[in-house]
Amino acid sequence: MPATTVFSGNYGLAPSHTFGLRRRRDEEASEHGGIWMSAETIVILGAGMAGGVAARTLRQEGLDGRVVTIGNEPTPPFGRPPLSKTYLRGEEELSGWLVNPEGWYESNRVDRVADTATRIDAITSKVEVGAGRPIPYGKLLLTTGGTNRPLGVPGAELPGVFQLRSVADCDAIKQAARRGARAVVVGMGFIGSEVAASLTQMGVEVSAVLPGAAPLESVLGPEVGEVMSGIHRDAGVKLVTGDEVVRFEGANRVERAITKAGDELICDLAVVAVGIRPTVDVLEGTGVAVDNGVMVDAMCRTNVPGIFAAGDVANHLHPLFGRIRVEHYNNAEKQGAAAARSMLGSDAAYGYIHTFWSDQYEHKLEYVGHVRAWDRFIMRGAPEERKLVGFYLTEGVLRATVGLNRGGDPELDDRDELAAAGRLIARQARPEPLALADESVALDDL
Ligand SMILES: Cc1cc2nc3c(=O)[nH]c(=O)nc-3n(C[C@H](O)[C@H](O)[C@H](O)COP(=O)(O)OP(=O)(O)OC[C@H]3O[C@@H](n4cnc5c(N)ncnc54)[C@H](O)[C@@H]3O)c2cc1C
């Protein structure tokens, strides 16, 4: 277990402007390993996207009290998207993806504890890090993200078989992915698809094994899946569909992947991208309700008073979409901020109309809304040119929309058609199917 490191800190007790936090007159401050703690201390467990944004929001909202982040990655909070794209391909460093700039934590008196939290005592309100050092909290935000699901087949532990979540994972893949190497990508969800695209762009020969008929089919449906298949095949990816890897073989390192259908895929490296599971181990014994992530209400509150959750780990009650857990950057950012405001006493429900994007080769996918199963799919645009908008409806109500190469950014541009689709989704519109399919009809007119 690495020794705890405190990166920054102003250890004096600052005057309190608690913005809705219940100020305890009998608050006790005590010293723990050099960090002054008080009943008002807000501890953010998990220093990734959601955690970094939450810390920033607490300060932006005027909280003057103590804030501590606990995180076990060597980097300060950063955005992971370049790990399957520009950083993997060696086109970009991560400095532009830091959640808060270098020096921000120190100048904003946010203490960064670089260690693994091993236990939470929800009775005495303490997080234990490392070998059991307690860090007391007044309120606790869980932003522990997700952990890659293992493939669980023989040979998965062979050198050369990788998964991707951290910078170290990415660096290891990058090192193995020399031009001319052969790679097997297992799973063609977002991470698998992006890695397959990046490796191909790096001159690696890629075979991708997927259980369905097309990449991203389960999220985007067969129509868009078929378009994505065409994109990958045209780039040179061998798609092994309707199949699964049952073992990896190799003397000292992975040399081939064997599929259920009996295919033998020779490879120098493999990347397993079969999804994540929410990282909840540290919650054992706390009484915090867990079911496909940490169960939170619309204010990001768990069932245990004073404990909140946000980001990939949070299974939240969305006012429109019901109970969902979202594994995307924009949610981590928005929900990290929303949870911070809830901790400061806001009672606003987190009702973000979810959006995400994925970059594969020169193609950009953008998505707004949320739907797992739909009964009608309507497309406008030109799938053969790989420019399209797809609408997902349930009982006539527009629930989600995907755009492929339609330009704009729904986060930034109000006039963007995905932003317009987001407005329709927010008001649970029942657009006329013929109008949806008609390029000449502006979505805002529906
Ligand atoms: C390679 C890759 C590419 C991606 N690309 C996109 C994209 O293009 N578009 C998009 O919308 N989304 C993308 N995502 C998803 C997006 O990055 C995640 O949704 C986001 O990182 C979630 O943020 P988070 O803060 O909830 O979790 P994380 O970023 O995972 O942060 C959680 C942190 O908590 C730490 N932690 C966990 N347990 C403990 C513990 N017990 N003690 C201490 N620390 C702990 C973890 O190490 C980690 O640092 C991508 C993800 C990956 C992996």
The ligand as a Gaussian input file, in Angstrom:
#p B3LYP/6-31G(d) Opt

LIG

0 1
 C      -10.459000       5.241000     -22.432000
 C      -11.727000       5.980000     -22.135000
 C      -12.252000       6.866000     -23.071000
 C      -13.439000       7.529000     -22.826000
 N      -13.950000       8.352000     -23.782000
 C      -15.127000       8.965000     -23.577000
 C      -15.713000       9.783000     -24.590000
 O      -15.149000       9.962000     -25.671000
 N      -16.910000      10.351000     -24.340000
 C      -17.570000      10.175000     -23.164000
 O      -18.674000      10.704000     -22.992000
 N      -17.038000       9.410000     -22.169000
 C      -15.843000       8.802000     -22.357000
 N      -15.306000       8.004000     -21.375000
 C      -16.038000       7.844000     -20.104000
 C      -15.632000       8.887000     -19.079000
 O      -14.244000       9.002000     -19.046000
 C      -16.148000       8.472000     -17.710000
 O      -17.552000       8.519000     -17.765000
 C      -15.634000       9.381000     -16.606000
 O      -14.256000       9.218000     -16.456000
 C      -16.309000       9.067000     -15.289000
 O      -15.781000       9.907000     -14.321000
 P      -15.851000       9.501000     -12.783000
 O      -15.233000      10.646000     -12.037000
 O      -17.189000       9.032000     -12.428000
 O      -14.903000       8.215000     -12.657000
 P      -13.359000       8.081000     -12.916000
 O      -12.894000       9.034000     -13.922000
 O      -13.113000       6.630000     -13.161000
 O      -12.705000       8.466000     -11.514000
 C      -12.809000       7.652000     -10.381000
 C      -11.527000       7.782000      -9.588000
 O      -11.688000       7.193000      -8.318000
 C      -10.524000       6.448000      -7.991000
 N      -10.872000       5.462000      -6.962000
 C      -11.756000       4.447000      -7.059000
 N      -11.812000       3.764000      -5.888000
 C      -10.959000       4.386000      -5.043000
 C      -10.554000       4.138000      -3.692000
 N      -11.080000       3.150000      -2.966000
 N       -9.634000       4.967000      -3.155000
 C       -9.098000       5.994000      -3.849000
 N       -9.436000       6.265000      -5.135000
 C      -10.357000       5.468000      -5.715000
 C      -10.156000       5.856000      -9.342000
 O       -8.843000       5.373000      -9.372000
 C      -10.346000       7.070000     -10.240000
 O       -9.228000       7.883000     -10.211000
 C      -14.115000       7.318000     -21.604000
 C      -13.589000       6.436000     -20.661000
 C      -12.409000       5.776000     -20.910000
 C      -11.863000       4.812000     -19.895000

